[in-house]
Amino acid sequence: MNSCPCGSGTAFSACCEPIINGARTAETAEQLMRARYTAYVNAEMDFLFASTHPDHRKEYDHAGTKEWAENSEWLGLEIIDTSKGGPDDADGEVEFIARFREKGVTRSHHECAQFKRTKGVWYFTDGSLVKPRPVTVTKIGRNDPCSCGSGLKFKKCCGK
């Protein structure tokens, strides 16, 4: 079985390929998101353009998108969350992380993508990058319980 690049665990021929080649439409926003990721992996620029909502195609950079897709090594897609985007919804949101290697550097693209269904067809409309959460450091006092979970005071455990 040739697994689909989208990470669904399904064969490419039964997962994203029929959506990309137009044999069927995506039933959900998540299916379209997965097909769009797979289109980047396979540099299917016509599908990426066609699956972008007509009202949002004005700023689509065909050449730049193709260059990025072809010059990146695609490492995987992780779906973090979906909101709406089901077969009976008119809009939806998919939060995802696409991992890739570009010029030898491994990168992550973390985005909340917006989708809209028009006349029964799902389209990508817009996306916003998800900013990393700030790292918080908690100060542990010498007499506080140790954060390792031992049940001992910090000074008697990891604080030695």
C-alpha positions in Angstrom: 0.0 0.0 0.0 1.3 3.4 -0.9 0.2 5.5 2.1 -1.1 8.9 1.6 1.3 11.7 2.5 -1.4 13.4 4.6 -0.8 10.9 7.4 -4.3 9.4 7.4 -2.9 5.9 7.2 -5.1 5.2 4.1 -3.8 4.4 0.7 -3.1 7.5 -1.4 -5.4 6.1 -4.2 -8.3 6.0 -1.7 -7.6 9.2 0.3 -6.3 12.4 -1.3 -5.7 11.3 -4.9 -9.3 11.3 -6.0 -9.8 14.7 -4.4 -6.8 16.2 -6.1 -7.6 14.7 -9.5 -11.2 15.8 -9.3 -12.8 12.3 -9.2 -14.6 13.4 -6.0 -14.9 16.4 -3.8 -13.8 16.7 -0.2 -16.7 16.0 2.2 -15.1 18.0 5.1 -12.8 20.9 5.6 -10.3 18.5 7.1 -10.3 16.3 4.0 -9.6 19.4 1.9 -6.8 20.4 4.3 -5.2 16.9 4.0 -5.6 17.0 0.2 -4.0 20.5 0.1 -1.0 19.3 2.1 -0.7 16.3 -0.2 -0.8 18.6 -3.2 2.2 20.5 -1.7 4.0 17.2 -1.3 3.3 16.4 -5.0 3.6 20.0 -6.3 0.0 19.9 -7.7 -0.3 23.6 -8.2 -3.5 23.5 -10.3 -5.3 21.8 -7.4 -4.0 24.3 -4.8 -5.2 27.1 -7.0 -8.6 25.5 -7.7 -9.2 24.6 -4.0 -8.6 28.2 -3.0 -11.9 30.1 -2.8 -12.4 32.3 -5.9 -12.7 35.4 -3.7 -9.2 34.7 -2.3 -7.2 33.8 -5.4 -6.1 37.4 -6.2 -3.1 37.1 -4.0 -2.2 33.5 -4.9 1.4 33.3 -6.0 1.5 30.4 -8.4 5.3 30.5 -9.1 6.3 31.1 -5.5 4.1 28.4 -4.2 5.4 25.9 -6.8 9.0 26.8 -6.0 8.4 26.3 -2.3 6.6 23.0 -2.8 9.2 21.6 -5.1 12.2 22.7 -3.1 10.9 21.4 0.3 11.1 17.9 1.7 7.7 17.4 3.3 8.0 15.5 6.6 4.4 15.2 7.8 1.1 16.8 8.6 -0.4 16.9 12.1 -4.0 17.9 12.5 -4.3 19.7 15.9 -8.0 20.5 16.0 -11.0 21.1 13.8 -14.0 23.3 14.4 -17.1 22.8 12.3 -16.2 21.9 8.7 -18.4 18.8 8.6 -20.6 17.6 5.7 -23.5 19.9 6.8 -21.5 23.0 7.7 -21.0 26.1 5.6 -17.6 27.0 7.1 -14.9 25.4 9.2 -11.5 25.8 10.7 -8.6 23.3 10.8 -5.5 23.9 13.0 -2.5 22.0 11.7 1.2 21.7 11.7 3.0 20.9 8.5 6.6 19.9 8.9 9.1 20.3 6.1 12.8 20.6 5.4 13.9 23.6 3.4 17.5 24.2 2.4 18.6 21.7 5.0 16.6 23.3 7.9 13.7 21.5 9.4 10.7 23.8 9.9 7.1 23.8 11.1 4.2 25.7 9.7 1.5 26.0 12.4 -1.6 27.5 11.1 -5.4 27.9 11.7 -6.9 27.5 8.2 -10.3 28.8 7.3 -12.6 27.0 4.9 -15.9 27.8 3.3 -18.3 25.5 1.5 -20.0 27.0 -1.6 -22.5 25.1 -3.6 -21.4 21.9 -1.9 -17.7 22.4 -2.5 -15.1 23.1 0.2 -12.6 25.9 -0.4 -9.6 27.2 1.5 -10.2 30.9 2.2 -7.5 32.1 4.6 -5.1 31.1 7.3 -3.4 32.7 10.3 -0.1 31.5 11.8 -0.4 30.2 15.4 2.2 31.9 17.6 4.2 29.7 19.9 3.1 29.9 23.5 5.5 31.6 25.8 7.6 29.4 28.0 6.8 29.9 31.7 9.3 29.2 34.4 7.9 28.4 37.9 10.2 29.2 40.7 10.4 26.4 43.3 11.1 27.3 46.8 13.5 25.1 48.8 10.7 23.9 51.1 8.2 23.3 48.3 7.4 19.8 47.1 9.8 18.7 44.4 8.5 19.0 40.9 9.7 15.5 40.0 6.8 14.0 41.9 8.9 12.2 44.6 6.9 13.7 47.4 10.1 15.0 49.0 10.8 18.7 49.6 12.8 20.2 46.7 15.9 20.8 49.0 16.0 17.1 49.9 15.5 15.9 46.3 16.5 17.6 43.0 17.5 20.8 44.8 20.7 19.3 46.3 
